[in-house]
Amino acid sequence: MVEEMTDLGIQEILSQFGIQNENNGASTGGHWFKTRGTKVDSVSPADGKVIASVNFATEADYEAVVLKSQEAYKEWKTWPAPKRGEVVRQLGEKLRENKMALGTLVSYEMGKSLQEGLGEVQEMIDICDFAVGLSRQLYGLTIKSERPGHRMMEQYHPIGIVGIISAFNFPVAVWNWNTALAWICGDTTIWKPSEKTPLTAIACQQITQEVFEANGVPEGVSCVVIGDAEIGKLMSNDKRVPLISATGSTRMGKSVSEAVGRRLGKSLLELGGNNAIIITPTADLKIVLPGAVFGAVGTAGQRCTSTRRLIIHEDVYDTMKNAMVKAYGQLKIGNPLDESNHVGPVIDQMAVDTYLAALEKAKAQGANILVEGGVLEGAGYESGCYVYPAIVEADNSLDIVQSETFAPILYIMKYSGSVENAIEIQNNVPQGLSSAIMTNNMREAELFVSETGSDCGIANVNIGTSGAEIGGAFGGEKETGGGRESGSDAWKVYMRRQTNTVNYTDSLPLAQGIKFEL
């Protein structure tokens, strides 16, 4: 694939998605606004080249988008849910047609490996399939009334405009996790993508627009506003946007939550993770090793579910430590579009600086560096964004271990005694997204997923922390924010619940036997 990675190849992909050298930053689906905000270049961390530029949206652009989205909602919510589902089905088919091109653009603009870029587009396809079936459900409840001749029920209605603030590490999938569900629920959406990956957002909007126009979907159902944090603040403080779904750092999530909370809106937060794998004496090394290594270095450690900590029983500690160091010595780091490479670049120079600072803090706090890491230089690494994954031997109580560093740094630590001790170590961090245990002991496995086990939103047995299936609800607890996206009943957050009581008699009995006579 790397031989095909020429300027011409990328230009063909950009042309396919209608991306120009200079692009506008706001769309309501029918057209792109002539935005006049700050001009920002999208630079590939793979080779340091400018791919294209985007003129950010202004506050006036945002206002125009909201008004259009409000107008579209009035019609869109009246479409039967299965009809909305049919539109989403067609979007899934269009994504299948564009999988290679969009996956390549994701890889090139963000820096994750090509297979991960293609996998991200596959997640979009999968959530479309899930949403199509869901569009024929959206079920409520019937409830027995205490009053004769009455029927009680609960039903769900669209909530309105859903604001989506997404992060650079999954520049397209997380948007579609939200939109596919919001659209079949009857909501309209306004997406603020990461300013670090604007071109993939333009590509997604172009694909969506083609499907929506063919089906007569009102302009304004799918909107994009590309800009910096100020756009996110506008959205978070806007009473016309009843739900904000935000993915990013805990710091950003707290800011969004405070703004939305002040206006009594709803927020769905997917924030930081400090994910651990517990490795017990009975763990199968041939399962542990690939799960731990990929979890730590996949997407260059820039997944919210990346493995940050290994908690290893003392009986197998040296064996596992040596195996990990050996495995890291075999990693191939380079162009993410070359499928023989295991690790691509981090997103930008700021990420490199964060990575280096974390390693220095670890040393200063007394940690032992097992695999040094560092910035790679020379041919193929001209962007300056390639770093070597590091392994650090550290105690869980260190400040740097308690924090989430969005980079390929893995902390390993030892536990002794029972698995309860390992679970206590794992839970003793502020975050609570993903977790895993590697064991062939049924008692340990069941304890880990019990109410006294992992305190995370995701708890896995004999698979790693990284990755999730569409069918299950995705999200975490504590400083991870408590939100749930994707599968199960996550659709309910995009709707408002309504309780109905229907009296089909010719009298009006009051609840609790109250008498009120005129």
LODOLUM-286734 format. One line per field, with one value per residue (C-alpha): residue in three letters; x, y, z; residue number from 1. Coordinates in nm, 4 decimals. Each point is the difference from the previous one (the first is absolute). Example, Ala and Ser with C-alpha at 12.3 -4.5 7.8 and 13.67 -1.06 7.14 Angstrom:
<sites>
nugu <- [ALA,SER]
u <- [1.2300,0.1370]
v <- [-0.4500,0.3440]
w <- [0.7800,-0.0660]
rogu <- [1,2]
</sites>
This chain:
<sites>
nugu <- [MET,VAL,GLU,GLU,MET,THR,ASP,LEU,GLY,ILE,GLN,GLU,ILE,LEU,SER,GLN,PHE,GLY,ILE,GLN,ASN,GLU,ASN,ASN,GLY,ALA,SER,THR,GLY,GLY,HIS,TRP,PHE,LYS,THR,ARG,GLY,THR,LYS,VAL,ASP,SER,VAL,SER,PRO,ALA,ASP,GLY,LYS,VAL,ILE,ALA,SER,VAL,ASN,PHE,ALA,THR,GLU,ALA,ASP,TYR,GLU,ALA,VAL,VAL,LEU,LYS,SER,GLN,GLU,ALA,TYR,LYS,GLU,TRP,LYS,THR,TRP,PRO,ALA,PRO,LYS,ARG,GLY,GLU,VAL,VAL,ARG,GLN,LEU,GLY,GLU,LYS,LEU,ARG,GLU,ASN,LYS,MET,ALA,LEU,GLY,THR,LEU,VAL,SER,TYR,GLU,MET,GLY,LYS,SER,LEU,GLN,GLU,GLY,LEU,GLY,GLU,VAL,GLN,GLU,MET,ILE,ASP,ILE,CYS,ASP,PHE,ALA,VAL,GLY,LEU,SER,ARG,GLN,LEU,TYR,GLY,LEU,THR,ILE,LYS,SER,GLU,ARG,PRO,GLY,HIS,ARG,MET,MET,GLU,GLN,TYR,HIS,PRO,ILE,GLY,ILE,VAL,GLY,ILE,ILE,SER,ALA,PHE,ASN,PHE,PRO,VAL,ALA,VAL,TRP,ASN,TRP,ASN,THR,ALA,LEU,ALA,TRP,ILE,CYS,GLY,ASP,THR,THR,ILE,TRP,LYS,PRO,SER,GLU,LYS,THR,PRO,LEU,THR,ALA,ILE,ALA,CYS,GLN,GLN,ILE,THR,GLN,GLU,VAL,PHE,GLU,ALA,ASN,GLY,VAL,PRO,GLU,GLY,VAL,SER,CYS,VAL,VAL,ILE,GLY,ASP,ALA,GLU,ILE,GLY,LYS,LEU,MET,SER,ASN,ASP,LYS,ARG,VAL,PRO,LEU,ILE,SER,ALA,THR,GLY,SER,THR,ARG,MET,GLY,LYS,SER,VAL,SER,GLU,ALA,VAL,GLY,ARG,ARG,LEU,GLY,LYS,SER,LEU,LEU,GLU,LEU,GLY,GLY,ASN,ASN,ALA,ILE,ILE,ILE,THR,PRO,THR,ALA,ASP,LEU,LYS,ILE,VAL,LEU,PRO,GLY,ALA,VAL,PHE,GLY,ALA,VAL,GLY,THR,ALA,GLY,GLN,ARG,CYS,THR,SER,THR,ARG,ARG,LEU,ILE,ILE,HIS,GLU,ASP,VAL,TYR,ASP,THR,MET,LYS,ASN,ALA,MET,VAL,LYS,ALA,TYR,GLY,GLN,LEU,LYS,ILE,GLY,ASN,PRO,LEU,ASP,GLU,SER,ASN,HIS,VAL,GLY,PRO,VAL,ILE,ASP,GLN,MET,ALA,VAL,ASP,THR,TYR,LEU,ALA,ALA,LEU,GLU,LYS,ALA,LYS,ALA,GLN,GLY,ALA,ASN,ILE,LEU,VAL,GLU,GLY,GLY,VAL,LEU,GLU,GLY,ALA,GLY,TYR,GLU,SER,GLY,CYS,TYR,VAL,TYR,PRO,ALA,ILE,VAL,GLU,ALA,ASP,ASN,SER,LEU,ASP,ILE,VAL,GLN,SER,GLU,THR,PHE,ALA,PRO,ILE,LEU,TYR,ILE,MET,LYS,TYR,SER,GLY,SER,VAL,GLU,ASN,ALA,ILE,GLU,ILE,GLN,ASN,ASN,VAL,PRO,GLN,GLY,LEU,SER,SER,ALA,ILE,MET,THR,ASN,ASN,MET,ARG,GLU,ALA,GLU,LEU,PHE,VAL,SER,GLU,THR,GLY,SER,ASP,CYS,GLY,ILE,ALA,ASN,VAL,ASN,ILE,GLY,THR,SER,GLY,ALA,GLU,ILE,GLY,GLY,ALA,PHE,GLY,GLY,GLU,LYS,GLU,THR,GLY,GLY,GLY,ARG,GLU,SER,GLY,SER,ASP,ALA,TRP,LYS,VAL,TYR,MET,ARG,ARG,GLN,THR,ASN,THR,VAL,ASN,TYR,THR,ASP,SER,LEU,PRO,LEU,ALA,GLN,GLY,ILE,LYS,PHE,GLU,LEU]
u <- [0.0000,0.2858,0.0955,-0.3483,0.0414,0.0888,-0.1164,-0.2125,-0.1684,-0.0950,-0.1107,-0.2292,-0.1570,-0.0417,-0.1609,-0.2326,-0.1311,-0.0122,0.2858,0.1852,0.3323,-0.2018,-0.3349,-0.2872,-0.0818,-0.3776,-0.2697,-0.3686,0.0067,-0.1274,0.3055,0.3181,-0.0040,0.2642,0.1721,0.2470,0.1494,0.3639,0.1650,0.1569,0.2076,-0.0619,0.3469,0.0560,0.2047,0.1111,0.2258,-0.0469,-0.1607,-0.2921,-0.2954,-0.2402,-0.1261,-0.3337,-0.1472,-0.1538,-0.3628,-0.0896,-0.2688,-0.2242,0.0507,-0.0885,-0.3173,-0.1092,0.0606,-0.2068,-0.2934,0.0079,0.0220,-0.2987,-0.2016,0.0938,-0.0939,-0.3635,-0.0321,0.2535,-0.1657,-0.3252,0.1609,-0.0823,0.2986,0.0367,0.0105,0.2798,0.1638,-0.0089,0.2005,0.2572,0.0105,0.0902,0.2690,0.1517,0.0059,0.1647,0.2631,0.0702,0.0643,0.2361,0.1651,0.3473,0.0117,-0.1388,0.2090,0.3128,-0.0825,-0.0571,0.3381,0.1834,-0.1579,-0.0036,0.2986,-0.1539,0.0888,-0.1903,-0.1631,-0.1203,-0.1263,-0.1942,-0.1222,-0.1329,-0.2047,-0.1246,-0.1256,-0.1998,-0.1493,-0.0806,-0.1778,-0.2071,-0.1058,-0.0812,-0.2025,-0.2051,-0.1332,-0.0491,-0.2142,-0.2743,0.0114,0.0489,-0.2272,-0.1840,-0.1945,-0.3560,-0.0679,-0.3025,-0.2004,-0.1519,-0.3100,-0.2556,-0.0510,0.3405,0.3124,0.3482,0.2960,0.3445,0.1274,0.3038,0.0026,0.2819,0.1915,0.0934,0.3489,0.2881,0.3365,0.2983,0.3529,0.2469,0.3725,0.2821,0.0765,-0.3238,-0.0800,-0.2933,-0.1321,-0.1049,-0.1897,-0.1942,-0.0583,-0.1998,-0.1566,-0.1294,-0.1950,-0.1025,-0.1326,-0.2129,-0.1341,-0.1140,0.2654,0.2141,0.3731,0.2695,0.3544,0.3084,0.2863,0.3516,0.1828,0.2913,-0.1954,-0.2367,0.0341,-0.1460,-0.3011,-0.0451,0.0189,-0.2664,-0.2299,0.0396,-0.0855,-0.3003,-0.1199,-0.0078,-0.2226,-0.2223,-0.0615,-0.0985,-0.2626,-0.1373,0.1263,-0.0470,0.3114,0.1201,-0.0397,0.3770,0.2098,0.3728,0.1689,0.3807,0.1787,0.1984,-0.1150,-0.2140,-0.2473,-0.0214,-0.0710,-0.2745,-0.1609,0.0323,-0.1642,-0.2780,-0.3448,-0.1177,0.2257,-0.1547,0.2664,0.3774,0.2007,0.3667,0.3044,0.3400,0.2054,-0.1422,0.0940,-0.2033,-0.2884,-0.0227,-0.0239,-0.2754,-0.1877,0.0060,-0.1292,-0.2749,-0.0917,-0.0481,-0.2754,-0.1376,0.0774,0.1121,0.3567,0.1461,0.3679,0.2675,0.3212,0.3355,0.1038,0.2803,-0.0595,0.1646,0.0444,0.0358,0.2212,-0.0474,0.2200,-0.2296,-0.0066,0.0779,0.3055,-0.0902,-0.3214,0.1508,0.2876,-0.1841,-0.2832,0.2347,0.2324,-0.2726,-0.1971,0.3013,0.1409,-0.3035,-0.0836,0.3330,-0.1648,-0.2612,-0.3152,-0.2154,0.0049,0.3783,0.1659,0.1873,0.0786,0.0886,-0.0599,0.1942,0.0065,0.3412,0.0184,-0.0015,0.1322,0.3528,-0.1195,-0.2588,0.2325,0.2684,-0.2520,-0.1342,0.3459,0.0871,-0.3252,0.0614,0.3393,-0.1772,-0.2356,0.0144,-0.0691,-0.0596,-0.2414,-0.3491,-0.0985,0.2671,-0.1799,0.3262,0.0349,-0.1527,0.0053,-0.0472,0.0570,-0.1701,-0.2263,0.2305,0.2931,-0.2084,-0.0620,0.3725,0.0734,-0.2617,0.1547,0.3520,-0.1165,-0.1765,0.3150,0.2015,-0.2602,0.0078,0.3789,-0.0227,-0.2563,0.2290,-0.1371,0.2263,0.0073,0.0121,-0.0430,0.1339,-0.2177,0.0962,-0.0620,0.1047,0.2054,0.1295,-0.1525,-0.3721,-0.0318,0.0240,-0.3318,0.1540,-0.3099,0.1373,0.0806,0.1088,-0.2457,0.1405,-0.0393,0.0351,0.0185,-0.1914,-0.2174,-0.3714,0.0057,0.2323,-0.1641,0.1031,-0.1579,-0.3223,-0.0257,-0.0887,0.2807,-0.1347,0.3120,0.1610,0.1259,-0.0772,0.0443,0.0546,-0.0309,-0.0061,-0.2667,0.0128,-0.2590,-0.3573,-0.1612,-0.1917,0.3283,0.0454,-0.3570,0.0568,0.3084,-0.1851,-0.2944,0.2218,0.0194,-0.2365,-0.1082,-0.2283,-0.0328,0.1381,0.1579,0.1002,0.1169,0.2042,-0.0724,-0.1066,-0.1436,-0.3805,-0.0308,0.2365,-0.1808,-0.3435,0.1212,0.1495,-0.3360,-0.2030,-0.1183,0.3163,0.2284,0.0983,-0.1580,0.0321,-0.2713,0.1726,0.1386,0.1473,0.1237,0.2839,-0.0122,0.1739,-0.1324,0.0081,-0.2927,-0.3704,-0.2843,-0.2831,-0.2686,0.1057,-0.0327,0.3373,0.1096,0.1415,-0.0362,0.1664,0.2091,-0.0836,-0.3330,-0.2678,-0.1292,-0.1038,0.0091,-0.0560,-0.1906,-0.2395,-0.2504,0.2370,-0.2586,-0.2147,0.2311,-0.0873,-0.3698,-0.2303,-0.2129,-0.3702,-0.2534,-0.3578,-0.3255,-0.3092,-0.3459,-0.2442,-0.2974,-0.2768,0.1096,0.3065,0.1224,0.2920,0.3189,0.0372,-0.3779,-0.0247,-0.3554,-0.0627,-0.3637,-0.1592]
v <- [0.0000,0.2375,0.0078,0.1328,0.2746,0.2794,0.3579,-0.1012,-0.2771,0.2343,0.2652,-0.2530,-0.0780,0.3677,0.0589,-0.2936,0.1696,0.3497,0.1256,0.2976,0.1629,0.2479,-0.1038,0.1604,-0.1065,-0.0115,-0.2034,-0.0715,-0.2871,0.1968,0.2183,0.1229,0.3517,0.2467,0.0090,0.2765,-0.1198,-0.0847,-0.1953,-0.3202,-0.2607,-0.3705,-0.1545,-0.3742,-0.1361,-0.2771,0.2228,0.3568,0.1167,0.2423,-0.1942,0.2927,0.2975,0.0912,0.3396,-0.0374,0.0874,0.3208,0.0628,0.1319,-0.3226,-0.2012,0.2027,-0.0621,-0.3727,-0.0216,0.1800,-0.2376,-0.3009,0.1215,0.0394,-0.3470,-0.1612,0.1037,-0.2218,-0.2730,-0.1034,-0.0682,-0.2575,-0.3550,-0.1466,-0.2927,0.2518,0.1834,-0.3384,-0.0649,0.3169,-0.1154,-0.3410,0.1694,0.2000,-0.3284,-0.1231,0.3217,-0.0393,-0.3508,0.1438,0.2632,-0.2137,-0.0136,0.3692,0.1255,-0.2451,0.1144,0.3648,-0.0762,-0.1724,0.2765,0.2963,-0.1526,-0.2347,-0.3320,-0.3103,-0.0676,-0.3082,0.2073,0.2688,-0.2596,-0.1500,0.3377,0.0296,-0.3543,0.1160,0.2666,-0.2659,-0.2212,0.2761,0.0795,-0.3656,0.0058,0.3208,-0.1355,-0.2843,0.2318,0.2333,-0.2656,-0.0226,0.3160,-0.1744,0.1359,-0.1649,-0.0655,0.0348,-0.1181,0.2931,0.0040,0.1638,-0.2170,0.0778,0.1629,-0.0976,0.1247,-0.0135,0.1445,0.1046,0.1768,0.3070,0.1821,0.2465,0.2593,0.1079,-0.2198,0.1746,-0.2285,0.0971,-0.2667,-0.0614,-0.0548,-0.3606,-0.1384,0.2772,-0.1697,-0.3005,0.1829,0.2568,-0.2811,-0.1813,0.3075,0.0994,-0.3416,-0.0274,0.3659,-0.0049,-0.3106,0.1518,0.3054,0.2462,0.2300,0.0285,0.2681,-0.1347,0.1835,-0.2280,0.0316,0.2901,-0.2440,-0.2220,0.2249,-0.1683,-0.3322,0.1967,0.1666,-0.3419,-0.1433,0.2943,-0.0371,-0.3712,0.0702,0.2876,-0.2225,-0.2549,0.2588,0.1949,-0.3204,-0.0661,0.3516,0.0381,0.3619,0.2160,0.0494,-0.3553,-0.0554,0.3083,0.0601,0.2982,-0.0137,0.2260,0.0250,-0.0302,0.3139,-0.1895,-0.2698,0.2657,0.1542,-0.3390,-0.0951,0.3238,-0.0076,-0.0766,-0.0941,-0.3067,-0.2223,-0.2731,0.0352,-0.3160,0.0760,-0.2241,0.1138,0.0703,0.0106,0.3689,0.0755,-0.2159,0.1866,0.3302,-0.1345,-0.1552,0.3229,0.2056,-0.2468,-0.0490,0.3726,0.0004,-0.3369,-0.1694,-0.3592,-0.1105,-0.3299,-0.0059,-0.2430,0.1165,-0.1280,-0.3550,-0.1488,-0.3567,-0.3010,-0.3684,-0.2283,-0.2999,-0.2920,-0.3093,-0.2140,0.2423,-0.1415,0.1869,-0.0487,0.1959,0.2529,0.1150,0.1122,0.1490,0.2017,0.1131,0.1045,0.1629,0.2109,0.0928,-0.0108,0.3469,0.1011,-0.0154,0.2580,-0.1983,0.0781,-0.3792,-0.0349,-0.2207,0.2308,-0.2428,-0.3687,-0.1349,-0.3273,-0.2669,-0.0422,-0.3666,0.0879,0.3563,-0.0585,-0.2299,0.2497,0.2994,-0.1657,-0.1103,0.3532,0.1530,-0.2587,0.0649,0.3762,-0.0661,-0.1474,0.2940,0.1596,0.3734,0.2056,0.1151,-0.1049,-0.0834,-0.2696,-0.3047,-0.1595,0.2690,-0.0506,0.3608,0.3313,0.3555,0.1900,0.2790,0.3062,0.1667,0.0814,-0.3732,-0.0656,0.2588,-0.1527,-0.3437,0.1231,0.1968,-0.3062,-0.2103,0.2703,0.0192,-0.3774,0.0078,0.2891,-0.1893,-0.3011,-0.2283,-0.2452,0.0336,-0.3473,0.1043,0.3527,0.1318,0.3280,0.1913,-0.1747,0.1867,-0.0594,-0.1160,-0.0629,0.1909,0.3545,0.1092,-0.0192,-0.1795,-0.3532,-0.1160,-0.3368,-0.1668,-0.0062,-0.2413,0.1399,-0.1969,0.2099,-0.0033,0.0666,0.2832,0.2222,0.3186,-0.0696,-0.3474,0.1435,0.2306,-0.0924,0.0731,-0.0274,-0.1662,-0.3473,-0.0258,-0.3223,-0.0233,-0.3440,-0.0875,-0.3035,-0.1389,-0.2822,-0.2169,-0.0291,0.1553,0.2333,0.1829,0.0479,0.1250,0.2532,0.1307,0.0140,0.1927,0.2457,0.2614,0.2901,-0.1431,-0.2958,-0.0836,-0.3421,-0.2881,-0.3604,-0.3085,-0.2830,-0.3201,-0.3619,-0.0035,0.0192,0.1458,0.2859,0.0670,0.0106,0.2141,0.2491,0.0618,-0.0081,0.2966,-0.0236,-0.0190,0.2543,0.3448,0.0783,0.0279,-0.2780,-0.3130,-0.2739,-0.3498,-0.1410,0.2817,0.3367,0.3415,0.1417,-0.0117,-0.0620,-0.1626,0.2105,-0.2081,0.0955,0.3385,0.1789,0.2286,0.0263,0.1258,0.2523,0.2545,-0.1820,0.1815,-0.2663,0.0212,-0.2936,-0.0085,-0.2543,-0.3194,-0.1443,0.2682,0.2947,0.1355,0.1193,0.2938,0.1486,0.0096,0.1423,-0.2347,0.0664,-0.1679,-0.0164,-0.0876,-0.0618,0.0012,-0.1958,0.0223,0.2594,0.1004,0.1552,-0.2023,0.1728,-0.1677,-0.1318,0.0003,0.3789,0.1360,0.3344,0.0751,0.3139]
w <- [0.0000,0.0750,-0.3693,-0.0775,0.2587,-0.2408,-0.0149,-0.2990,0.1992,0.2811,-0.2466,-0.1643,0.3369,0.0835,-0.3385,0.0540,0.3144,-0.1480,0.2188,-0.1462,0.0879,0.2069,0.1513,0.1831,0.3529,0.0354,-0.1729,0.0442,-0.2475,-0.2967,-0.0427,0.1677,0.1420,-0.1144,0.3394,0.0844,0.3253,0.0630,-0.2794,0.1361,-0.1789,0.0460,0.0250,-0.0251,0.2914,-0.2362,-0.2109,0.1276,-0.3238,-0.0182,-0.1401,-0.0379,0.1988,0.1560,0.0807,0.3435,0.0612,0.1836,0.2597,-0.2785,-0.1940,0.3081,0.0485,-0.3601,0.0403,0.3196,-0.1608,-0.2954,0.2291,0.2022,-0.3173,-0.1262,0.3316,-0.0405,-0.3072,0.0750,0.3270,-0.1875,-0.2303,0.1130,0.1804,-0.2464,-0.2846,0.1802,0.0489,-0.3727,-0.0578,0.2551,-0.1718,-0.3259,0.1791,0.1187,-0.3601,-0.1164,0.2708,-0.1253,-0.3451,0.1437,0.2693,-0.1522,-0.0906,0.3316,0.2038,-0.1835,0.0649,0.3704,0.0157,-0.1828,0.1801,0.3494,-0.0116,0.1046,-0.1999,-0.3204,0.1486,0.2952,-0.2388,-0.1969,0.3270,0.1067,-0.3187,0.0597,0.3405,-0.1827,-0.2260,0.2987,0.1928,-0.3093,-0.0161,0.3724,-0.0336,-0.2912,0.2129,0.2947,-0.2119,0.0079,0.3801,0.2122,0.2433,0.3037,0.2834,0.1068,0.3722,0.2000,0.1326,0.3485,-0.1499,-0.1826,-0.3671,-0.0332,-0.1892,0.0840,-0.2327,-0.0567,-0.3391,-0.1400,-0.2245,-0.1844,0.2149,-0.2667,-0.1056,0.1167,0.0197,-0.0575,0.1043,-0.1129,0.0491,-0.2488,0.0941,-0.1448,-0.2472,-0.1739,0.1965,0.3165,-0.2075,-0.1649,0.3303,0.0938,-0.3311,-0.1058,0.3256,0.0175,-0.3560,0.0379,0.3242,-0.1994,0.1165,-0.2092,0.0657,0.0043,-0.0022,0.1205,-0.1033,0.1370,-0.1587,-0.0420,-0.2430,-0.1964,-0.3403,0.1091,0.1286,-0.3392,-0.1667,0.2328,-0.0634,-0.3768,0.0160,0.2234,-0.2161,-0.3083,0.1756,0.1659,-0.3208,-0.1822,0.2683,0.0393,0.3545,0.1137,-0.0145,0.3561,0.1293,-0.0298,0.0756,0.0438,0.1644,-0.0098,0.2430,0.3206,0.3611,-0.0334,-0.2201,0.2653,0.2624,-0.2134,-0.0406,0.3669,0.1144,-0.2614,0.1451,-0.3478,0.0111,0.2691,-0.0136,-0.0311,-0.0675,0.0637,-0.0391,0.1217,0.3088,0.3510,0.0186,-0.3117,0.1226,0.3296,-0.1877,-0.2257,0.2919,0.1994,-0.2920,-0.0891,0.3656,0.0571,-0.2593,0.1203,-0.3283,-0.0487,-0.0617,-0.1161,0.0942,-0.1196,0.1651,0.1191,0.0755,0.2095,-0.1002,0.1606,-0.0740,0.3021,-0.0760,0.2391,0.0499,-0.2183,-0.2939,-0.3444,-0.1281,-0.3663,0.0689,0.2388,-0.2165,-0.3167,0.2073,0.2176,-0.2787,-0.2438,0.2803,0.0925,-0.3426,-0.2310,-0.1385,0.1603,0.3418,-0.0991,0.0686,0.2999,0.0534,-0.0425,0.2592,0.2397,0.2845,0.0391,0.3501,0.0125,0.2715,0.1597,-0.1025,-0.3716,0.0221,-0.1285,-0.2786,-0.1178,0.0337,-0.2072,-0.2641,-0.0345,-0.0342,-0.2651,-0.1881,0.0010,-0.1545,-0.3017,-0.0652,-0.3428,0.0043,-0.3094,-0.2694,0.1123,-0.3574,-0.0113,0.1365,0.1164,0.2698,0.3436,0.1202,-0.1774,0.1226,0.2793,-0.1186,0.0262,0.1728,0.3055,0.0470,-0.0342,0.2677,0.2313,-0.0488,0.0770,0.3039,0.1409,-0.0274,0.1751,0.2797,0.0376,0.0429,0.2443,0.2070,0.0282,-0.2702,-0.1800,-0.3792,-0.1572,-0.3640,-0.0444,-0.2779,-0.1633,-0.3219,-0.3222,-0.2549,-0.3497,-0.3272,0.0290,0.3264,-0.1382,0.1533,0.3459,0.1323,0.0262,0.3532,0.1319,0.2399,0.3520,0.2913,0.3498,0.3244,0.2525,0.3068,-0.0542,0.2551,-0.2052,-0.1243,-0.3591,0.0126,0.1400,-0.3018,-0.3564,-0.2461,-0.3537,-0.1377,-0.0199,0.3577,0.1889,0.3771,0.1500,0.3668,0.2267,0.2301,0.2506,0.1698,-0.1259,-0.3044,0.2323,0.0559,-0.3754,-0.0403,0.2780,-0.1822,-0.3299,0.1440,0.1860,-0.2773,-0.0769,-0.3369,-0.0688,-0.3683,-0.0978,0.1890,-0.0535,0.1839,-0.1474,0.1900,-0.0403,0.3525,-0.0191,0.3489,-0.0846,-0.3274,0.1618,0.2883,-0.2445,-0.1729,0.3242,0.2041,0.2116,-0.3027,-0.2638,0.0423,-0.3713,-0.2630,-0.1962,0.1684,-0.2204,0.0697,-0.2126,-0.2524,0.0246,0.0944,-0.3517,-0.2385,0.0436,-0.1900,-0.1382,0.1703,0.3513,0.1670,0.0042,0.2811,0.3492,0.3546,0.2313,-0.1944,-0.3231,0.0186,0.0362,-0.3577,-0.2186,-0.3798,-0.2759,0.0852,0.2562,0.1107,-0.0533,-0.2469,0.2897,0.0768,-0.3416,0.0867,0.2642,0.2086,0.0345,0.2306,-0.1317,0.1720,-0.2124,0.1598,-0.2160,0.2395,0.0363,0.3507,0.1614,0.3004,0.1723,0.1110,0.3580,0.0365,0.0401,-0.0088,-0.1676,-0.0711,-0.1422]
rogu <- [1,2,3,4,5,6,7,8,9,10,11,12,13,14,15,16,17,18,19,20,21,22,23,24,25,26,27,28,29,30,31,32,33,34,35,36,37,38,39,40,41,42,43,44,45,46,47,48,49,50,51,52,53,54,55,56,57,58,59,60,61,62,63,64,65,66,67,68,69,70,71,72,73,74,75,76,77,78,79,80,81,82,83,84,85,86,87,88,89,90,91,92,93,94,95,96,97,98,99,100,101,102,103,104,105,106,107,108,109,110,111,112,113,114,115,116,117,118,119,120,121,122,123,124,125,126,127,128,129,130,131,132,133,134,135,136,137,138,139,140,141,142,143,144,145,146,147,148,149,150,151,152,153,154,155,156,157,158,159,160,161,162,163,164,165,166,167,168,169,170,171,172,173,174,175,176,177,178,179,180,181,182,183,184,185,186,187,188,189,190,191,192,193,194,195,196,197,198,199,200,201,202,203,204,205,206,207,208,209,210,211,212,213,214,215,216,217,218,219,220,221,222,223,224,225,226,227,228,229,230,231,232,233,234,235,236,237,238,239,240,241,242,243,244,245,246,247,248,249,250,251,252,253,254,255,256,257,258,259,260,261,262,263,264,265,266,267,268,269,270,271,272,273,274,275,276,277,278,279,280,281,282,283,284,285,286,287,288,289,290,291,292,293,294,295,296,297,298,299,300,301,302,303,304,305,306,307,308,309,310,311,312,313,314,315,316,317,318,319,320,321,322,323,324,325,326,327,328,329,330,331,332,333,334,335,336,337,338,339,340,341,342,343,344,345,346,347,348,349,350,351,352,353,354,355,356,357,358,359,360,361,362,363,364,365,366,367,368,369,370,371,372,373,374,375,376,377,378,379,380,381,382,383,384,385,386,387,388,389,390,391,392,393,394,395,396,397,398,399,400,401,402,403,404,405,406,407,408,409,410,411,412,413,414,415,416,417,418,419,420,421,422,423,424,425,426,427,428,429,430,431,432,433,434,435,436,437,438,439,440,441,442,443,444,445,446,447,448,449,450,451,452,453,454,455,456,457,458,459,460,461,462,463,464,465,466,467,468,469,470,471,472,473,474,475,476,477,478,479,480,481,482,483,484,485,486,487,488,489,490,491,492,493,494,495,496,497,498,499,500,501,502,503,504,505,506,507,508,509,510,511,512,513,514,515,516,517,518]
</sites>
